[in-house]
Amino acid sequence: MISRFHFPGVLPRHGETALPDAVAHHATRVLRMRDGEPIVLFDGSGAEAEATLVLRGKSAAALISAYREVDRESPLDLVLVQALATGDKMDWIVQKAVELGARAVQPIQAERSVLRLAGERATRRREHWQQVAVGACEQSGRNRIPEVGEILSLQAYLAAAREDRATVRCVLDPAAAQGLSALPRPAGALHLLVGPEGGWSDDELAACAAAHCTPVGLGPRVLRTETAGLAMLAALQARWGDF
């Protein structure tokens, strides 16, 4: 399998271009690639370039041989609205959501979120998750990088939702009377709201209902927060997407 690397900035369409230090380090120090090996570069605009790795001492460059538009995006406009989870669960969720075709991931601070982030810690964590999304694109072949949004309170997210009635919003609730099969195919964006380890509070579910979020269940078993949203993404892709 040919290694893929995100190229920050505008990717040239031909010729030789120096690789940024982080990309060069990953290729030569982490992957131990050698001079002349094939690589693929993408800049997030939707295109990718076939290239050859060129090593000169401690510097690394790419000699681009072909540039092409390649669309590997899902036909569904899916956004995972994920309540903060502890440990490395958020890394896992972001990574797999990108692999499953989500257009964006919106982290939410919920009442029962054990993880609490604010200020500089929140900024650093969001930047880390954005790099997780980049790595998932490198692995999965996506040429457009989903955005990991700034951490919002559920109230702030729902306030913005009330101004956008065109977007369909589904809140995952184990007690919901209807499942995925009851949903019509969305004509536009579909946001999936997933609660934290302790689940949504009654007040949060009431706020979601007031903001016209549709409650949806995923069968008789209660799924963990790191499983529920990903299961829903996979099910939607299988039903209406490109699986």
Contacts in CASP RR format, 6 or more apart in sequence:
PFRMAT RR
TARGET T0000
AUTHOR 0000-0000-0000
METHOD contacts of the structure
MODEL  1
MISRFHFPGVLPRHGETALPDAVAHHATRVLRMRDGEPIVLFDGSGAEAE
ATLVLRGKSAAALISAYREVDRESPLDLVLVQALATGDKMDWIVQKAVEL
GARAVQPIQAERSVLRLAGERATRRREHWQQVAVGACEQSGRNRIPEVGE
ILSLQAYLAAAREDRATVRCVLDPAAAQGLSALPRPAGALHLLVGPEGGW
SDDELAACAAAHCTPVGLGPRVLRTETAGLAMLAALQARWGDF
2 38 0 8 1.000
2 39 0 8 1.000
2 40 0 8 1.000
3 27 0 8 1.000
3 31 0 8 1.000
3 33 0 8 1.000
3 37 0 8 1.000
3 39 0 8 1.000
3 40 0 8 1.000
4 39 0 8 1.000
4 40 0 8 1.000
4 41 0 8 1.000
4 42 0 8 1.000
4 48 0 8 1.000
4 138 0 8 1.000
4 139 0 8 1.000
4 141 0 8 1.000
5 19 0 8 1.000
5 23 0 8 1.000
5 26 0 8 1.000
5 27 0 8 1.000
5 39 0 8 1.000
5 40 0 8 1.000
5 41 0 8 1.000
5 42 0 8 1.000
5 138 0 8 1.000
6 23 0 8 1.000
6 41 0 8 1.000
6 42 0 8 1.000
6 43 0 8 1.000
6 44 0 8 1.000
6 134 0 8 1.000
6 135 0 8 1.000
6 137 0 8 1.000
6 138 0 8 1.000
6 145 0 8 1.000
7 19 0 8 1.000
7 20 0 8 1.000
7 23 0 8 1.000
7 41 0 8 1.000
7 42 0 8 1.000
7 43 0 8 1.000
8 20 0 8 1.000
8 43 0 8 1.000
9 43 0 8 1.000
10 43 0 8 1.000
10 45 0 8 1.000
11 17 0 8 1.000
11 41 0 8 1.000
11 42 0 8 1.000
11 43 0 8 1.000
11 45 0 8 1.000
11 47 0 8 1.000
11 49 0 8 1.000
11 67 0 8 1.000
12 49 0 8 1.000
12 64 0 8 1.000
13 49 0 8 1.000
13 64 0 8 1.000
13 67 0 8 1.000
14 64 0 8 1.000
14 65 0 8 1.000
14 67 0 8 1.000
15 63 0 8 1.000
15 64 0 8 1.000
16 54 0 8 1.000
16 61 0 8 1.000
16 62 0 8 1.000
16 63 0 8 1.000
16 64 0 8 1.000
17 61 0 8 1.000
17 62 0 8 1.000
17 64 0 8 1.000
18 59 0 8 1.000
18 60 0 8 1.000
18 61 0 8 1.000
19 27 0 8 1.000
19 60 0 8 1.000
19 61 0 8 1.000
19 62 0 8 1.000
23 60 0 8 1.000
24 59 0 8 1.000
24 60 0 8 1.000
27 33 0 8 1.000
27 39 0 8 1.000
27 53 0 8 1.000
27 60 0 8 1.000
28 55 0 8 1.000
28 60 0 8 1.000
33 39 0 8 1.000
33 53 0 8 1.000
34 53 0 8 1.000
34 55 0 8 1.000
35 53 0 8 1.000
35 54 0 8 1.000
35 55 0 8 1.000
36 52 0 8 1.000
36 53 0 8 1.000
36 54 0 8 1.000
36 55 0 8 1.000
37 52 0 8 1.000
37 53 0 8 1.000
38 50 0 8 1.000
38 51 0 8 1.000
38 52 0 8 1.000
38 53 0 8 1.000
39 51 0 8 1.000
39 52 0 8 1.000
39 53 0 8 1.000
39 62 0 8 1.000
40 48 0 8 1.000
40 49 0 8 1.000
40 50 0 8 1.000
40 51 0 8 1.000
41 48 0 8 1.000
41 49 0 8 1.000
41 51 0 8 1.000
41 62 0 8 1.000
41 64 0 8 1.000
42 48 0 8 1.000
42 49 0 8 1.000
42 137 0 8 1.000
42 141 0 8 1.000
42 143 0 8 1.000
44 137 0 8 1.000
44 143 0 8 1.000
44 144 0 8 1.000
44 145 0 8 1.000
45 143 0 8 1.000
45 144 0 8 1.000
46 69 0 8 1.000
46 70 0 8 1.000
46 71 0 8 1.000
46 143 0 8 1.000
46 144 0 8 1.000
47 67 0 8 1.000
47 68 0 8 1.000
47 69 0 8 1.000
47 70 0 8 1.000
47 143 0 8 1.000
48 67 0 8 1.000
48 68 0 8 1.000
48 70 0 8 1.000
48 143 0 8 1.000
49 62 0 8 1.000
49 64 0 8 1.000
49 65 0 8 1.000
49 66 0 8 1.000
49 67 0 8 1.000
49 68 0 8 1.000
50 64 0 8 1.000
50 65 0 8 1.000
50 66 0 8 1.000
50 67 0 8 1.000
50 68 0 8 1.000
51 62 0 8 1.000
51 63 0 8 1.000
51 64 0 8 1.000
51 65 0 8 1.000
52 62 0 8 1.000
52 63 0 8 1.000
52 65 0 8 1.000
53 60 0 8 1.000
53 61 0 8 1.000
53 62 0 8 1.000
54 60 0 8 1.000
54 61 0 8 1.000
54 62 0 8 1.000
54 63 0 8 1.000
70 143 0 8 1.000
71 143 0 8 1.000
72 140 0 8 1.000
72 141 0 8 1.000
72 142 0 8 1.000
72 143 0 8 1.000
73 101 0 8 1.000
73 103 0 8 1.000
73 142 0 8 1.000
73 144 0 8 1.000
74 101 0 8 1.000
74 102 0 8 1.000
74 103 0 8 1.000
74 237 0 8 1.000
74 241 0 8 1.000
74 242 0 8 1.000
75 240 0 8 1.000
75 241 0 8 1.000
75 242 0 8 1.000
76 101 0 8 1.000
76 186 0 8 1.000
76 190 0 8 1.000
76 236 0 8 1.000
76 237 0 8 1.000
76 240 0 8 1.000
76 241 0 8 1.000
77 103 0 8 1.000
77 186 0 8 1.000
77 188 0 8 1.000
77 189 0 8 1.000
77 190 0 8 1.000
78 101 0 8 1.000
78 102 0 8 1.000
78 103 0 8 1.000
78 189 0 8 1.000
78 190 0 8 1.000
78 192 0 8 1.000
78 233 0 8 1.000
78 236 0 8 1.000
79 102 0 8 1.000
79 103 0 8 1.000
79 104 0 8 1.000
79 105 0 8 1.000
79 106 0 8 1.000
79 189 0 8 1.000
79 190 0 8 1.000
79 191 0 8 1.000
79 192 0 8 1.000
80 93 0 8 1.000
80 97 0 8 1.000
80 102 0 8 1.000
80 104 0 8 1.000
80 105 0 8 1.000
80 106 0 8 1.000
80 191 0 8 1.000
80 192 0 8 1.000
80 194 0 8 1.000
80 229 0 8 1.000
80 233 0 8 1.000
81 106 0 8 1.000
81 108 0 8 1.000
81 157 0 8 1.000
81 169 0 8 1.000
81 191 0 8 1.000
81 192 0 8 1.000
81 193 0 8 1.000
81 194 0 8 1.000
82 90 0 8 1.000
82 93 0 8 1.000
82 97 0 8 1.000
82 105 0 8 1.000
82 106 0 8 1.000
82 107 0 8 1.000
82 108 0 8 1.000
82 194 0 8 1.000
82 195 0 8 1.000
82 225 0 8 1.000
82 229 0 8 1.000
83 107 0 8 1.000
83 108 0 8 1.000
83 109 0 8 1.000
83 110 0 8 1.000
83 112 0 8 1.000
83 113 0 8 1.000
83 154 0 8 1.000
83 194 0 8 1.000
83 195 0 8 1.000
83 196 0 8 1.000
83 199 0 8 1.000
83 200 0 8 1.000
83 225 0 8 1.000
84 90 0 8 1.000
84 107 0 8 1.000
84 108 0 8 1.000
84 109 0 8 1.000
84 110 0 8 1.000
84 113 0 8 1.000
84 114 0 8 1.000
84 115 0 8 1.000
84 116 0 8 1.000
84 117 0 8 1.000
84 151 0 8 1.000
84 196 0 8 1.000
85 93 0 8 1.000
85 113 0 8 1.000
85 114 0 8 1.000
85 115 0 8 1.000
85 196 0 8 1.000
85 197 0 8 1.000
85 225 0 8 1.000
85 226 0 8 1.000
86 114 0 8 1.000
86 115 0 8 1.000
86 197 0 8 1.000
87 115 0 8 1.000
89 225 0 8 1.000
89 226 0 8 1.000
90 107 0 8 1.000
90 115 0 8 1.000
90 125 0 8 1.000
90 129 0 8 1.000
91 128 0 8 1.000
91 129 0 8 1.000
91 132 0 8 1.000
92 226 0 8 1.000
93 105 0 8 1.000
93 225 0 8 1.000
93 226 0 8 1.000
93 229 0 8 1.000
93 230 0 8 1.000
94 105 0 8 1.000
94 129 0 8 1.000
94 132 0 8 1.000
94 133 0 8 1.000
94 136 0 8 1.000
94 148 0 8 1.000
95 132 0 8 1.000
95 133 0 8 1.000
95 135 0 8 1.000
95 136 0 8 1.000
96 136 0 8 1.000
96 230 0 8 1.000
97 105 0 8 1.000
97 146 0 8 1.000
97 229 0 8 1.000
97 230 0 8 1.000
97 233 0 8 1.000
98 105 0 8 1.000
98 132 0 8 1.000
98 133 0 8 1.000
98 136 0 8 1.000
98 137 0 8 1.000
98 140 0 8 1.000
98 142 0 8 1.000
98 146 0 8 1.000
99 136 0 8 1.000
99 139 0 8 1.000
99 140 0 8 1.000
100 230 0 8 1.000
100 233 0 8 1.000
100 234 0 8 1.000
100 237 0 8 1.000
101 142 0 8 1.000
101 146 0 8 1.000
101 233 0 8 1.000
101 237 0 8 1.000
102 146 0 8 1.000
102 233 0 8 1.000
103 146 0 8 1.000
103 189 0 8 1.000
104 146 0 8 1.000
104 147 0 8 1.000
104 148 0 8 1.000
104 149 0 8 1.000
105 129 0 8 1.000
105 133 0 8 1.000
105 146 0 8 1.000
105 147 0 8 1.000
105 148 0 8 1.000
105 149 0 8 1.000
106 148 0 8 1.000
106 149 0 8 1.000
106 152 0 8 1.000
106 157 0 8 1.000
106 191 0 8 1.000
107 126 0 8 1.000
107 129 0 8 1.000
107 148 0 8 1.000
107 149 0 8 1.000
107 150 0 8 1.000
107 151 0 8 1.000
107 152 0 8 1.000
108 151 0 8 1.000
108 152 0 8 1.000
108 153 0 8 1.000
108 154 0 8 1.000
108 157 0 8 1.000
108 193 0 8 1.000
108 195 0 8 1.000
109 116 0 8 1.000
109 117 0 8 1.000
109 151 0 8 1.000
109 152 0 8 1.000
109 153 0 8 1.000
109 154 0 8 1.000
110 154 0 8 1.000
110 195 0 8 1.000
110 196 0 8 1.000
110 199 0 8 1.000
110 200 0 8 1.000
110 201 0 8 1.000
110 204 0 8 1.000
111 154 0 8 1.000
111 200 0 8 1.000
111 201 0 8 1.000
111 203 0 8 1.000
111 204 0 8 1.000
112 195 0 8 1.000
112 196 0 8 1.000
112 197 0 8 1.000
112 198 0 8 1.000
112 199 0 8 1.000
112 200 0 8 1.000
112 201 0 8 1.000
113 196 0 8 1.000
113 197 0 8 1.000
114 196 0 8 1.000
114 197 0 8 1.000
117 125 0 8 1.000
117 151 0 8 1.000
122 150 0 8 1.000
122 151 0 8 1.000
125 151 0 8 1.000
126 148 0 8 1.000
126 149 0 8 1.000
126 150 0 8 1.000
126 151 0 8 1.000
129 148 0 8 1.000
130 147 0 8 1.000
130 148 0 8 1.000
132 148 0 8 1.000
133 145 0 8 1.000
133 146 0 8 1.000
133 147 0 8 1.000
133 148 0 8 1.000
134 145 0 8 1.000
136 142 0 8 1.000
137 143 0 8 1.000
137 144 0 8 1.000
137 145 0 8 1.000
137 146 0 8 1.000
154 204 0 8 1.000
154 207 0 8 1.000
154 208 0 8 1.000
155 207 0 8 1.000
158 207 0 8 1.000
158 208 0 8 1.000
158 210 0 8 1.000
158 211 0 8 1.000
158 213 0 8 1.000
161 167 0 8 1.000
161 169 0 8 1.000
161 191 0 8 1.000
161 211 0 8 1.000
161 212 0 8 1.000
161 213 0 8 1.000
162 211 0 8 1.000
162 212 0 8 1.000
165 212 0 8 1.000
166 188 0 8 1.000
166 189 0 8 1.000
167 188 0 8 1.000
167 189 0 8 1.000
167 190 0 8 1.000
167 191 0 8 1.000
168 186 0 8 1.000
168 188 0 8 1.000
168 189 0 8 1.000
168 190 0 8 1.000
168 191 0 8 1.000
168 214 0 8 1.000
169 190 0 8 1.000
169 191 0 8 1.000
169 193 0 8 1.000
169 208 0 8 1.000
169 211 0 8 1.000
169 212 0 8 1.000
169 213 0 8 1.000
169 214 0 8 1.000
170 183 0 8 1.000
170 190 0 8 1.000
170 191 0 8 1.000
170 192 0 8 1.000
170 193 0 8 1.000
170 213 0 8 1.000
170 214 0 8 1.000
170 215 0 8 1.000
170 216 0 8 1.000
170 232 0 8 1.000
171 193 0 8 1.000
171 200 0 8 1.000
171 205 0 8 1.000
171 208 0 8 1.000
171 213 0 8 1.000
171 214 0 8 1.000
171 215 0 8 1.000
171 216 0 8 1.000
172 192 0 8 1.000
172 193 0 8 1.000
172 194 0 8 1.000
172 195 0 8 1.000
172 215 0 8 1.000
172 216 0 8 1.000
172 217 0 8 1.000
172 218 0 8 1.000
172 228 0 8 1.000
172 229 0 8 1.000
172 232 0 8 1.000
173 200 0 8 1.000
173 205 0 8 1.000
173 215 0 8 1.000
173 216 0 8 1.000
173 217 0 8 1.000
174 217 0 8 1.000
174 218 0 8 1.000
174 219 0 8 1.000
174 222 0 8 1.000
175 215 0 8 1.000
175 217 0 8 1.000
176 215 0 8 1.000
176 216 0 8 1.000
176 217 0 8 1.000
177 215 0 8 1.000
178 214 0 8 1.000
178 215 0 8 1.000
178 216 0 8 1.000
178 217 0 8 1.000
179 216 0 8 1.000
179 217 0 8 1.000
179 218 0 8 1.000
179 219 0 8 1.000
180 216 0 8 1.000
180 217 0 8 1.000
180 218 0 8 1.000
180 232 0 8 1.000
180 235 0 8 1.000
180 236 0 8 1.000
180 239 0 8 1.000
182 216 0 8 1.000
183 214 0 8 1.000
183 216 0 8 1.000
185 239 0 8 1.000
185 240 0 8 1.000
190 236 0 8 1.000
192 229 0 8 1.000
192 232 0 8 1.000
192 233 0 8 1.000
193 208 0 8 1.000
193 213 0 8 1.000
194 225 0 8 1.000
194 228 0 8 1.000
194 229 0 8 1.000
194 232 0 8 1.000
195 225 0 8 1.000
195 228 0 8 1.000
196 225 0 8 1.000
197 224 0 8 1.000
197 225 0 8 1.000
198 225 0 8 1.000
199 225 0 8 1.000
200 208 0 8 1.000
205 215 0 8 1.000
208 215 0 8 1.000
209 215 0 8 1.000
216 232 0 8 1.000
218 228 0 8 1.000
218 231 0 8 1.000
218 232 0 8 1.000
218 235 0 8 1.000
223 229 0 8 1.000
223 231 0 8 1.000
234 243 0 8 1.000
237 243 0 8 1.000
END
